[in-house]
Amino acid sequence: MTRNKSHATALQWNWKSRQELNRRLLDSYGDLAAPRRAFVMDAMRRDPYRTPRAELATLGALTDDTDENCDVCFTYLVSVTPLLAVRLSMVGPYALVQALDDGTSTASRPRVITSEEELDSPAARDVLRILARHGLRCLSEPMLAEPVGLHLPDVAEPTVYNALFAPEDQPWVIAEGSGR
């Protein structure tokens, strides 16, 4: 029972972590009212996740699905069971891991994975272990859905997800709101 409580606590931002996130947003975007995306090209040149990416590639075929023109993260599809989409933020050490074909996910609503307990596959668990070993924090849906004070064009109410990964709506919100 204690394990579930500590896992639930990890699904929320604590004050210190949220302060760190806000500092990283300011460091990356500059002016939050008029954000700049120069950090994206810098991150592409620096390739800060080359080591964890190489380790992920040892688990199965790795497809780079990064869209530097729109997203602010590196996106990799890891061919393990279940197929995982792994997004690594260019803003800081934050990750979003989504199961794309695990029987509970759908194309319109990939399931967000935050802990090993949520996975039956040893290879998929290894993905989370690799990210943790490299200091990447896997964020939960509640953490990703929290609002941030960042102005993004075409995003009415920017969230942590928008600031760290992509300007489009969160996949789990699209699916729930669309009636699919």
C-alpha positions in Angstrom: 0.0 0.0 0.0 2.9 2.4 0.8 4.3 1.7 -2.7 1.1 2.9 -4.4 1.0 6.0 -2.2 4.5 7.0 -3.0 3.8 6.3 -6.7 0.7 8.6 -6.5 2.8 11.3 -4.9 5.3 11.1 -7.7 2.6 11.9 -10.2 2.2 15.5 -8.9 4.6 18.4 -8.9 6.2 19.4 -5.6 7.1 23.0 -5.0 10.8 22.6 -5.6 10.3 20.6 -8.8 7.9 23.2 -10.1 10.3 26.0 -9.3 13.0 24.1 -11.2 10.6 23.6 -14.2 9.8 27.4 -14.2 13.5 28.2 -14.2 14.2 25.9 -17.1 11.3 27.3 -19.1 12.7 30.8 -18.6 16.3 29.7 -19.4 15.1 28.0 -22.6 12.4 30.3 -23.9 13.8 33.6 -22.6 10.8 36.0 -22.3 7.7 33.8 -21.4 5.4 36.5 -22.9 7.3 36.4 -26.2 9.1 33.1 -26.2 12.0 32.3 -28.5 12.8 28.8 -29.9 16.5 29.2 -30.6 17.2 26.6 -27.9 15.7 24.0 -30.3 18.4 24.3 -32.9 21.0 24.5 -30.2 19.7 21.2 -28.7 19.7 19.6 -32.1 23.4 20.5 -32.5 24.4 19.5 -29.0 22.5 16.2 -29.1 22.2 15.9 -25.3 20.5 12.6 -25.3 22.8 10.7 -27.6 23.9 8.2 -24.9 20.3 7.3 -23.7 19.3 7.1 -27.4 22.1 4.7 -28.1 21.0 2.6 -25.1 17.4 2.6 -26.2 18.5 1.4 -29.7 19.9 -1.7 -28.1 16.4 -2.8 -27.0 14.8 -2.8 -30.4 14.5 -0.8 -33.6 14.6 2.9 -32.9 12.9 5.4 -35.2 13.7 9.1 -34.9 10.4 11.0 -35.3 11.7 14.3 -34.1 10.0 17.4 -35.7 12.3 20.3 -34.9 10.1 22.7 -36.9 7.2 22.3 -34.4 8.1 20.3 -31.3 10.5 21.1 -28.5 11.5 17.6 -27.9 13.3 14.6 -29.4 10.8 11.9 -30.3 11.8 8.2 -30.7 9.6 5.2 -31.4 11.1 2.2 -29.6 10.1 -1.2 -31.1 9.6 -3.1 -27.9 6.3 -4.7 -26.7 4.3 -2.6 -26.4 5.6 -0.1 -29.0 6.6 3.0 -27.1 6.9 6.7 -28.1 9.6 8.3 -26.0 9.7 12.1 -26.0 12.8 13.8 -24.4 12.4 17.5 -23.8 14.9 20.0 -25.1 13.9 22.3 -22.2 15.3 20.0 -19.5 15.5 16.4 -18.2 11.9 15.6 -18.7 10.4 12.6 -20.5 7.1 11.5 -21.8 6.7 7.8 -22.4 3.5 6.5 -24.2 2.4 3.0 -25.0 1.0 3.0 -28.5 -0.2 -0.6 -28.9 -0.6 -2.2 -25.5 -4.2 -3.3 -25.7 -5.5 -0.4 -23.6 -4.1 2.4 -25.8 -5.6 3.5 -29.1 -4.1 5.5 -32.0 -6.1 8.5 -30.7 -5.2 7.9 -27.0 -1.8 6.5 -26.3 -1.4 5.6 -22.6 1.1 7.7 -20.6 3.6 5.4 -18.7 5.3 6.7 -15.6 6.4 3.6 -13.7 7.6 0.1 -14.2 4.5 -1.3 -12.4 2.4 -0.2 -15.4 4.3 -2.5 -17.8 4.4 -6.3 -18.3 7.2 -6.2 -20.7 10.8 -6.5 -19.5 12.0 -4.5 -22.5 9.6 -1.7 -21.9 10.7 -1.6 -18.2 14.3 -1.3 -19.5 13.2 1.9 -21.4 12.1 3.5 -18.1 15.3 2.3 -16.4 17.5 3.8 -19.1 15.7 7.2 -18.8 16.0 7.2 -15.0 19.7 6.2 -15.1 20.3 9.3 -17.2 18.4 11.6 -14.9 15.2 11.9 -17.0 11.9 12.3 -15.1 8.9 10.6 -16.7 5.9 12.9 -16.3 2.4 11.8 -15.5 -0.8 13.1 -17.2 -1.7 15.3 -14.2 1.8 16.9 -14.3 1.6 17.4 -18.1 -1.8 18.9 -17.9 -0.9 21.7 -15.4 -1.0 25.2 -16.8 2.1 27.3 -17.4 2.6 31.0 -17.9 4.0 30.7 -21.4 2.5 32.4 -24.4 2.4 30.1 -27.3 0.7 31.0 -30.6 -2.5 29.0 -31.3 -2.5 27.5 -27.8 -5.3 29.1 -25.7 -4.1 27.7 -22.4 -0.6 26.3 -22.5 0.3 23.4 -20.3 3.5 21.7 -19.2 3.0 19.3 -22.1 2.9 22.2 -24.6 6.0 23.9 -23.0 8.1 20.8 -22.8 7.1 18.7 -25.8 4.7 20.0 -28.4 2.3 22.8 -29.1 -0.6 20.5 -30.2 -3.3 19.4 -27.7 -2.4 16.6 -25.4 -3.3 13.2 -27.1 -5.4 12.0 -24.1 -7.4 15.3 -24.0 -8.2 15.1 -27.8 -9.5 11.5 -27.4 -11.7 12.2 -24.4 -13.1 15.4 -25.9 -13.8 14.0 -29.3 -16.0 11.2 -28.2 -13.8 8.6 -30.0 
